[in-house]
């Protein structure tokens, strides 16, 4: 009963000093809210990245010409080289038993025009297998086939961003666009895919037959990438070894020489991205947690001021029989009510803000139960940690000196 009575008295005292109480609560509220929001954003980012990579398929290998390094989770080509050709893609398709689909690709950003409108977009020379390898689908029309590729047909499949930029409200199917100075007939429109893991717009590109692109648009004899989809994720290591063996043989690379190509394993990229996202979440969560400490210091300051203002009250209570333990519990109760109340309000606001961010950004909402629980538990620990010193100081006050205090 004494504890309940102390809580009621503490509540009354805190409500009498509304401004001070609100200022004390604000530090804890902001701290808890920041932790929940920052962790939710970090977890949402991680889930978005994983989702984007998974959509492409974890059983995907990417062969790049030359040496490619992973910097901050992104692939960076060391220099432009000309070591990959269409016949390399054909060799992989014919000789690698673990491979299901192979799609060669050469990409370049070019000016594209339709009537009076133009845009600069990625033009990708590839084959129809790219739809299977990278999980593309069509909103309307069709994709070009291998016969059109071999016949150097000038046909194109455009992304939604390209449609918006140069066709306005017109139906693009059957229209003639100019890629550079070469006319192409639009035969299909890709379904929207949004941004990739590097923040690039996957809808801002045009697919054309690779042989047409090399001969009539790029004037090249080489490609810069080969996309390979493996039959099963359990065969990834085997496929990687097969690709390396095939390409080293075709390129006549001696045993003591380094590869003139780089094979990227999508599963490895996925793990790297997940680790980066986790590190980012931990970092921003730790930074946000500092504000909880600041909130605790605020409670400490308010309680010390409160003791100084109520020193005479402490003396009177001691004079009429209150024990030091009663004074200690009284002030500790006030600190705990402040911290726990701030924690509850902070959790509610943090979840609400996270939901709003998810709604307006379009990113997945991931409220971490662990972050909520840890934040709330932290407020309890902060209440005790920063409340014990002022409570003990009040309890140890000399009742005679307290009564004489002015």
C-alpha positions in Angstrom: 0.0 0.0 0.0 2.9 2.3 0.8 4.2 2.0 -2.8 0.8 2.8 -4.3 0.5 5.8 -2.0 4.0 7.0 -3.0 3.1 6.6 -6.7 -0.1 8.7 -6.2 1.8 11.4 -4.3 4.5 11.4 -7.0 1.9 11.8 -9.7 0.2 14.7 -7.9 3.6 16.4 -7.4 4.6 16.0 -11.1 1.2 17.3 -12.3 1.6 20.4 -10.1 4.8 21.2 -12.0 3.5 20.7 -15.5 6.1 22.7 -17.5 9.0 21.0 -15.7 7.4 17.6 -16.1 6.8 18.1 -19.8 10.4 19.2 -20.4 11.7 16.1 -18.5 9.4 13.8 -20.5 10.5 15.3 -23.8 14.0 14.1 -23.6 12.9 10.5 -23.0 10.1 10.7 -25.6 12.5 12.0 -28.3 15.1 9.3 -27.4 12.7 6.4 -27.5 11.0 7.7 -30.7 14.4 8.2 -32.4 15.5 4.7 -31.6 12.3 3.1 -32.9 12.2 5.2 -36.1 15.8 4.8 -37.0 15.8 1.1 -36.5 12.5 0.8 -38.5 14.1 2.8 -41.3 17.2 0.6 -41.2 15.2 -2.6 -41.2 13.0 -1.3 -44.0 16.0 -0.5 -46.1 17.4 -4.0 -45.5 14.2 -5.6 -46.4 13.8 -3.5 -49.6 17.4 -4.4 -50.7 16.8 -8.1 -50.0 13.5 -8.0 -51.9 15.0 -6.3 -54.9 17.9 -8.8 -55.1 15.5 -11.7 -54.6 13.3 -10.5 -57.4 16.3 -10.8 -59.7 16.9 -14.3 -58.4 19.5 -15.5 -56.0 20.6 -18.1 -58.5 22.1 -15.5 -60.8 25.7 -15.1 -62.0 27.0 -12.0 -63.7 30.1 -12.2 -65.8 31.8 -8.8 -66.4 34.6 -8.0 -68.7 37.8 -7.2 -66.9 38.2 -6.9 -63.1 35.3 -5.7 -61.0 35.6 -4.8 -57.3 32.8 -4.6 -54.7 33.1 -1.2 -53.0 30.5 -0.4 -50.3 28.3 -3.2 -51.6 28.4 -2.0 -55.2 30.2 -3.4 -58.2 32.8 -1.0 -59.7 34.6 -1.9 -62.9 38.3 -1.2 -62.7 38.6 -0.3 -66.4 36.8 -0.8 -69.6 38.0 -3.9 -71.5 37.0 -5.8 -74.6 37.5 -9.4 -73.4 33.9 -10.7 -73.7 32.2 -11.5 -77.0 28.9 -13.0 -78.1 30.7 -16.3 -78.8 31.6 -16.5 -75.1 27.9 -16.4 -74.2 27.2 -19.1 -76.8 30.0 -21.3 -75.3 28.5 -20.9 -71.8 25.0 -21.8 -73.1 26.3 -24.9 -74.9 28.9 -26.2 -72.5 27.8 -25.3 -69.0 25.5 -28.1 -67.8 24.3 -26.2 -64.7 23.2 -23.2 -66.6 19.5 -22.6 -67.5 19.5 -19.2 -69.3 22.3 -17.0 -70.8 21.8 -13.4 -71.8 24.7 -11.3 -73.2 24.4 -7.6 -72.8 26.1 -4.3 -74.0 24.8 -1.1 -72.4 25.3 2.5 -73.3 23.4 5.7 -72.4 22.2 7.4 -75.6 19.8 10.1 -76.8 16.4 8.7 -77.9 13.9 10.7 -79.9 10.2 10.4 -80.8 8.8 13.2 -82.8 9.7 16.5 -81.0 10.5 14.8 -77.7 13.8 13.3 -76.6 15.4 11.7 -73.5 18.8 10.2 -72.6 18.4 6.6 -71.5 20.2 3.3 -71.2 20.1 1.3 -74.4 20.7 -2.4 -73.7 21.6 -4.7 -76.5 20.6 -8.2 -75.3 18.6 -11.3 -76.2 15.1 -12.5 -75.2 16.6 -14.6 -72.4 17.0 -11.4 -70.4 13.4 -11.6 -69.4 13.9 -15.0 -67.8 17.3 -14.0 -66.2 16.2 -10.8 -64.7 12.5 -11.5 -64.2 11.1 -8.8 -66.6 7.5 -9.0 -67.8 5.6 -7.1 -70.4 2.8 -4.6 -69.8 1.9 -4.7 -73.5 3.2 -5.9 -76.8 5.9 -8.5 -77.1 9.6 -9.1 -76.7 11.9 -9.6 -79.7 12.9 -13.2 -80.5 16.2 -14.9 -81.5 15.3 -14.8 -85.2 14.9 -11.0 -85.0 18.3 -10.8 -83.3 20.0 -12.9 -85.9 18.3 -10.9 -88.7 19.5 -7.6 -87.2 16.0 -6.3 -86.9 15.5 -2.8 -85.6 12.9 -3.5 -83.0 12.8 -2.2 -79.4 11.1 -2.8 -76.0 10.9 0.3 -73.8 10.6 0.8 -70.1 7.8 2.8 -68.4 10.0 5.8 -67.7 10.9 6.1 -71.3 7.2 5.9 -72.2 6.4 8.8 -69.9 9.3 10.9 -71.1 8.8 10.8 -74.9 5.4 9.3 -75.7 3.3 11.4 -73.2 -0.3 9.9 -73.5 0.3 8.1 -76.9 0.4 4.3 -77.2 4.0 3.5 -78.0 3.4 0.2 -79.7 4.1 0.5 -83.5 5.7 3.9 -83.1 9.2 4.6 -84.6 11.8 6.0 -82.3 15.4 7.1 -83.1 18.2 5.7 -81.0 21.0 8.0 -82.0 20.3 8.3 -85.7 18.9 4.7 -86.2 15.2 4.2 -86.4 13.6 1.4 -84.3 10.0 0.2 -84.1 8.6 -0.2 -80.6 7.1 -3.7 -80.2 6.7 -3.9 -76.5 6.5 -2.0 -73.1 8.0 -3.5 -70.0 6.1 -3.7 -66.7 7.4 -1.2 -64.1 10.1 -2.5 -61.7 11.3 0.6 -59.9 14.7 1.2 -58.5 17.4 -1.4 -58.2 19.8 -1.9 -55.2 22.0 0.9 -56.5 19.2 3.4 -56.8 19.1 3.1 -60.6 15.7 3.4 -62.4 15.1 -0.1 -64.0 12.3 1.4 -66.1 14.5 4.0 -67.7 16.0 1.7 -70.4 15.3 0.3 -73.8 16.0 -3.3 -74.9 17.1 -4.0 -78.5 18.5 -7.1 -80.1 22.2 -7.4 -79.2 23.5 -8.0 -82.7 21.5 -5.0 -84.0 22.9 -2.9 -81.2 26.5 -3.9 -81.8 26.4 -3.5 -85.6 24.1 -0.5 -86.1 24.1 1.5 -82.8 27.3 1.0 -80.8 29.6 -0.1 -83.7 31.3 -2.6 -81.4 32.4 -6.2 -81.6 32.4 -6.9 -77.9 30.0 -7.0 -74.9 30.5 -5.8 -71.4 28.4 -8.4 -69.5 26.8 -11.9 -69.6 23.9 -12.6 -67.3 23.6 -16.3 -66.4 20.7 -18.0 -64.5 21.7 -21.3 -62.9 19.2 -24.2 -62.9 19.2 -24.4 -59.1 20.7 -22.3 -56.2 22.5 -25.5 -55.0 24.5 -25.5 -58.2 25.9 -22.0 -57.9 29.4 -23.0 -56.9 29.5 -25.6 -59.7 28.2 -23.1 -62.2 30.8 -20.6 -61.2 33.6 -23.1 -61.7 32.2 -24.2 -65.1 32.0 -20.6 -66.3 35.5 -19.8 -65.2 36.9 -23.0 -66.9 35.0 -22.3 -70.1 36.0 -18.6 -70.4 39.7 -19.3 -69.4 39.8 -21.9 -72.1 38.2 -19.7 -74.8 40.5 -16.8 -73.9 43.6 -19.0 -73.8 44.5 -17.8 -70.3 47.5 -19.7 -68.9 47.4 -21.2 -65.4 49.7 -18.6 -63.9 47.7 -15.7 -65.4 44.7 -13.9 -63.8 41.2 -13.9 -65.3 40.3 -11.2 -67.8 36.8 -11.4 -66.5 34.9 -11.3 -63.2 32.1 -13.6 -62.0 29.7 -12.1 -59.5 27.6 -14.4 -57.5 24.2 -12.8 -56.7 23.9 -14.8 -53.5 27.2 -13.3 -52.3 26.0 -9.9 -53.3 22.8 -10.5 -51.3 24.8 -11.4 -48.1 27.1 -8.4 -48.5 24.1 -6.1 -48.9 22.4 -7.6 -45.8 25.6 -7.2 -43.7 25.9 -3.6 -44.8 22.3 -2.9 -44.0 22.6 -4.5 -40.6 25.7 -2.4 -39.8 23.9 0.7 -40.9 20.9 -0.1 -38.7 23.2 -0.7 -35.7 25.0 2.5 -36.3 21.9 4.8 -36.6 20.3 2.9 -33.7 23.3 3.6 -31.5 23.3 7.2 -32.5 19.6 7.5 -31.6 20.2 5.7 -28.3 22.5 8.6 -27.2 19.4 10.8 -27.0 18.0 8.4 -24.4 21.1 9.2 -22.3 20.5 12.9 -22.7 16.9 12.4 -21.5 18.2 10.6 -18.4 20.5 13.5 -17.6 17.5 15.7 -18.0 15.6 13.7 -15.3 18.7 13.8 -13.0 18.8 17.6 -13.3 15.0 18.1 -12.7 15.1 15.8 -9.7 18.1 17.6 -8.1 16.2 20.9 -8.6 13.1 19.4 -7.1 15.0 18.2 -4.0 16.4 21.7 -3.4 12.9 23.2 -3.7 11.4 20.6 -1.4 14.1 20.4 1.2 11.8 21.8 3.9 9.1 19.3 2.9 11.7 16.5 3.4 12.5 17.9 6.9 8.9 18.0 7.9 8.3 14.4 6.7 11.3 13.2 8.6 10.2 15.1 11.7 6.8 13.5 11.8 8.2 10.0 11.5 9.1 9.3 7.9 12.1 7.0 7.4 14.9 7.5 5.0 13.6 4.6 3.0 10.3 6.4 2.6 12.0 9.5 1.2 14.1 7.4 -1.1 11.1 5.5 -2.5 9.2 8.8 -2.9 11.8 10.5 -5.1 12.7 7.3 -6.9 9.0 6.8 -7.8 8.9 10.3 -9.3 12.0 9.5 -11.5 10.5 6.2 -12.6 7.1 7.7 -13.4 8.8 10.3 -15.6 11.0 7.8 -17.4 8.3 5.1 -18.0 5.7 7.6 -19.0 8.2 9.1 -21.5 8.9 5.6 -22.7 5.3 4.7 -23.4 4.6 8.0 -25.2 7.9 7.7 -27.2 6.9 4.1 -28.3 3.5 5.3 -29.5 4.9 8.3 -31.4 7.8 6.3 -32.8 5.5 3.6 -34.3 3.2 6.3 -35.7 6.1 8.2 -37.3 7.5 5.0 -38.7 4.1 4.2 -40.3 4.0 7.7 -41.8 7.5 7.3 -43.3 6.5 3.9 -44.8 3.3 5.4 -46.3 5.0 8.4 -47.9 8.2 6.7 -49.0 6.7 3.5 -50.2 9.3 1.4 -48.4 8.2 -1.6 -46.3 7.4 -1.0 -42.6 9.5 -3.0 -40.2 8.8 -2.2 -36.6 11.4 -4.1 -34.6 9.9 -5.7 -31.5 13.4 -5.9 -30.1 14.0 -2.2 -30.6 10.7 -1.4 -28.9 11.3 -3.7 -26.0 14.9 -2.5 -25.6 13.9 1.2 -25.7 11.2 0.7 -23.1 13.5 -1.3 -20.9 16.1 1.4 -21.2 13.7 4.0 -19.9 13.2 1.8 -16.8 16.9 1.5 -16.3 17.4 5.2 -16.9 14.7 6.0 -14.3 16.5 4.0 -11.7 20.1 5.0 -12.7 19.4 8.7 -12.8 16.8 8.6 -10.0 18.9 6.8 -7.4 21.4 9.6 -6.8 18.9 12.4 -6.2 16.6 10.1 -4.2 19.5 9.0 -2.0 20.6 12.6 -1.6 17.1 13.5 -0.4 16.9 10.5 1.9 20.2 11.3 3.6 19.3 15.0 4.2 19.6 16.0 7.9 16.1 16.7 9.1 17.1 19.5 11.4 19.1 21.3 8.7 16.2 20.7 6.3 13.7 22.4 8.6 16.1 25.4 9.0 16.6 25.7 5.2 15.2 28.9 3.6 
